Amino acid sequence: MKLPNGYGSVVKLSGKRRKPWMVRKTTGYRIDPVKEKKVNEYIIIGYAATKTEGLQMLADYNRNPYDTKAAKMTFDEVYEEWSKKKFPTVSESNIKGYKASYKTCGILYNRVFKDLKLADLQQVIDTCGKNFPTLKKIKILFNQLYEFALKNDICNKDYSTFVEIAQYKDRNPNKHTRTKFTKEEVAKVWTMKEDKYYQIILMLLYNGTRISEFLDLKKENVHLEEQYFDVIDSKTENGIRKVPIADKLLPYYKDWYNSCPDCEYLLHTEDGKRFLYRNYYDSYWTPLVEQIGIDRTPHCTRHTCISMLSEAGVQDTTIKKIVGHSGAMTLTEKVYTHLDMQVLVDAINKTLENEDSVTADTKSA
């Protein structure tokens, strides 16, 4: 059957090809200077395995014409173009969240965006092994990319709205027993010490606080000159204590303390707001540890600190004072032990005596 003038054509190419049918449409004419005659100029809409498939592709294009160059963009290319416009308008925490979500989509990177189907997006959700809050962020990324793609004629249909995550609402693959960081993992964190958010992880590793205690720490309870801070609101009554600041970590405390003069809390978001645990865990902690290949929760830092103090030969009584385990003290320890702050600072400093050698070993590995 002859197609209407200007509709386009489906032409079979020579040779053995997986998709031998070329779908094209005339866009204009030019004069061939050699043959001195008028020749057609085409846009290539795509290639098909069968003529029927090619005719359907041509019909789809005529019903809703799109930019054929844009239509060849891969998932990775769409993400790059979208992020150039999106990232300057959102907070650093949102950027970290988007980047973390993008990293889970590796199986889609080189796929032509227009050719993606619901099954491809759902496969990311079903196989990435992430918990429900992270899956929500991945779906949000899909929503954002499809909105961008539709606006720019990259695709004709939004499959992201049909992605299902509700079945994973109770999934928590990140649930851990309270295992400690290995020496190699601690060394990996040290290699990122110039990043202020990795500095928070280092501070946690060497102060032994619960994550809630540290995120709730107000500047008025931080004593930089005396090199300690007060935990005044703890999970347990025995957790009220003075926590020493290691010599090597003191500059990080000072930098955070001075980074936002109007902030009430030591740690804060880019816009000067207090960290909420869920926000910190999803948008900061998780992307940071995944970037360096570590699978730990913030609670593991406390267990690690206790282990490092013990391995450094620090007395049990001193360890209990630092981490707030006074409930585990004997009656004699509770009544007669009043340790000078310098003793506590010296104790926490002992955990750092071998840090340089461990870091060096990691770099040379």
N, C-alpha and C positions, 0 to 999 in steps of 0.2 A: 504494500500500500504506500502510495506516494505521500510524503509528509508535506504540510503546508509551506509555502514560501516564507523564509525567514524563521522557520521553526527550529532548524538545526538538523543534524544528521547523525546516524550511527554507522560507522565505517569499519569493516574488518581489515585488520593489519596482517601483513604476511608473516610467515615464520611461526614457530611454536612459542606461544605466549600463554601465561596463566590467565591474563585478561586481554584477549585479542581484539575486542570491540572498542574502538575509540568513539567517545561521545563529544561532538563539537558543534559550534555555532558560528556562523559568519558574523563578523563585527564590522566589516568594511572591505574596501578594495584598495589596491595599490598598483602602480605600473611597474612591471618587471623591466628593468633597463636593458637586459640582455635580449629577452624575447620580444620586447616592445609591445607587450600586451597586458591587459588588465587581469590581475589574479586576486583571488579571495584571501582575506585575512581572517583567521579563526581564533577563538578562545577554546582551549581544551577543557571541557567540563569534568571529564574523568575517563576511566577505563572500566569495562565490564567483562564478566566471564561469558555472558551470553548476549545475544541481540535483544532478547526480551528485557533483560536487566538493564541494558543500555538505553532502550526506549523509555523505561520507567525513570531512569536517571534524567533523561532529557525532559520528560514530562514534569518531573519534580522541579527542575531548574526553570522551565518556562512558567510554571505556576507561581514560583517564588524565587526570582533570580537572586543570586548571591555573588559575592566577590570570589572568583575562582582561585585567586592566589591566597586569599584569606582562608578559603575552604581547605587548603592543603596544610594549614598550620597544625603542628603536633600539640599534644597536651602540654608538653614542656614549653613550647613557644607561646602558647596562649597564656600560661602562668607567668612567663617573663613579661609579656606585654601588659597583662593585668596588674602585676605587682608594681610596675613602673608608675602607674596611675594611682594605685591604691595605697601603697606604703607611705607616701608623703602625707597622707590625710589621717593616719591612725597612729595610735600610741605604740611605743616600743614593745610593750607586752603583747599587743595584738599581732604585731609583726612576727614575734617569736612563735606565737600560736599558729599563725598561717604557715610559717616555714616548717614547723614540726608536722603539721598536717600534710604538707606537700611531700615530705620525706617518706610518708607511708604509701605514696602513690607511684612508686617506682615502676610497676608493671605497665603504667599508662604513659610514661614519659615520651616514648617515641611513636605512640599511636596517633594517627590523624584524628584530630578532635572531632571533626564532623562525622567520622565513622564510628565513634564510640556509641555503645548501646547501654541500656540499663544494666545488663548482666556484667558489663565491664566495671562499672562503678560499684555495683553490689559486691563484686569479687574482692575489691579493696577492703570493704567493710567486713566481709566474712572471713578474710584470711589474715588481716593485719594483727589480730590478737590484742587490740587496745581495749581499754575500759570504756564505759559508756560516755563519760564526759569528753574523752578524746574523740570518740566516734561522732559525737555531736559537732565537734570542731571540724572534723573531716567533711561532714555533710555540708556544713556552712561554707567551707572552701568550694565544694562542688557547686553550691548555689551561686556563689559569687562569680565563679568562672563561667558558668552558663549564662548568667545575666550579661556579663561582658561579651561573650561570644555572640549572643543573639543581637545585641546592640550593634555589633560590628560585622554582621552578616557572615560569621564564621560557621554557624550551624543554623538549622531551622527548627530544632525541637529541644526542649529542656527536659532531659532525663533525670536531672538531680532531684526533682520534686518527688520522684517515685522511689528513691533510695530508702530502704527500711533499716532502722537501727533499734526499734523498740524491743526486739527479741533479745537484745544484749543489755537490757537495763540493769540486770543484777550481776553482770560480769565484772570481776575485779581481778584481772591477771596480775596486777601489781602488788597484790597482798603478799607480804613477806613475813617470815619470822624475823626477829630482830637480829639479823646477821650484820657483822661488821664489814667495813671496807677492807679490802686486802691492801697490803703495802703498795702494790703496783697501782691500785686504783687511787690511793691517796696521792701517789706521785703524779698520776695523770692530772688530778685536780691542781696540783702545784704548777704544772706546766702552763696552766691557764690563769695564773695569779694576777696578770695585768687587767683582766676583765673584772669589773666590780661585782658582777653577779656570781662569778666563781669565788670571789673573796668571801661572800656570805657562806658558801659551803665550807670554806676553810675555817672561818670563824666558828661555825657549828662543830666542825671536827675537833677543834681545840678549846671549846668551852664546855661541851657536854650538856648543854641545855636542851630541854625539850623544844621542838620547833615552835610550839605555841608560846612558850616563855620568851623566846628570842624575838619573834615577830611582834610581841606585845611590849617589848622593852622601850621605855620612854627615855629621852635624853636626860631628864632630870635625875635619873637613876644610874647614869653612866658617869664614872669618875675617872677621867683619862689621866690626870696627874697621879692619882693613887693607883692606877692600873687595875681597876676592878669595876664591876657593875652589880647592882642589887636586883635580885629576882624577888619581887614583892607580891606577885600574883602567880601562884603555882598550882599544879594539879593536886598536890598534897600539901598539908600544913608543914610537913618536914622539908618541903622544897623551897621554903623561904630562906634565902641564903645570899652570900656574897660570892661572886664568881670571878676568879682572877683572869686577867688578860695577858696572854703570852707576849713576850718582847717582840717577837717576829710578826705578830698579828696586830700589834698596837697601831701601826700606820693605817691599816684598813679601817679600824674603828674610828680613827681621827678623820679619815676621808669621808666616811659615811656621816659622821657627826656634823661635819661642816658643809656637806653637799647641799643641804636645804635648810637655810637658817630659820625658815618659818615652820618647819616640820616639828611636830611634837615627838615623833617616834624616831629612833635611830635608823631603822630600815624603812624604806618607802618606795612607792612607785615613781615613775618618771615625772608624773604630774604632782608629786608631793603628798600622795595619799598613803594611808596606812595599808600594809599588806594584809589581805585576808588569806587564810590558809589555802582555800580552794584556788584562788587566783594565783597565789605564789606557786603552788604545786603544779598546776596545769600550764601556766604561761611562762614560768621561769625554771623551776627545778627540773621538770621532765625534759624540756628541750635541751637544757644544759648537760644533764647526765647522758642523754642519748647521743649527743654530739661527740662525746669522748668514750662512748661504748661502755657505760656503767649502768647496771640495773639495780639501783638502791633507792630507798625512800629517805626522806629527811630524818626519820626516827633512827635510821641506821647510824647516823653521825654520833648520836649520844652513846650508843653501844660501842662504837669505835673508839671514842675518847676514853671511855672507862677501860677498854682493853689496852690502849696505848699507855695509859697511866700505870696500869698493872705491870705491863711488860718493861716499863722504864724503872721499875723497882720502887715506885711510890707507895708509901704505907697505906694500908686499907683505910685507916681513919681519915687520912688526908683526902683520899679519893671520895669517900662518902661526904666529906665537907664540900668538895668542889661540885659534885653532881647532885647533891641534895638527897642522899640516901640515909639521912640521919635516923630514919625509922629502923634501919638495919644495924644501927650502932648498939653496942653493949651499954649498960647503964653507966659504967665507968667512963666510957668514951663520951657519952652525952654530958656528964657532969663536970669532968675534969679537963676535957680537951678544948682549949681556946687557942686556935692556931693563928699566928701572926699572918697578915696578908702576904708578906714577902715569902713566907713558907709556901703558901699556895701558888704564888707566881712562879717560884723556883720549881715547884712540882710540875706545873703545866709546861714550863720551859724544857723540862727533861724529855718530854715527848717529841720535841723538835730537834734533839741532838743528832739524830741519825737521818733527818729528813733530806739533807743535801745529798748524801750518798745514795739514798734510794732514788731520788729524782735523777741523779746522774746515771744510775744503772738503767733507768727507764729510757732515757734519751739515747743511750748507746745501744740499746737492744734492737 
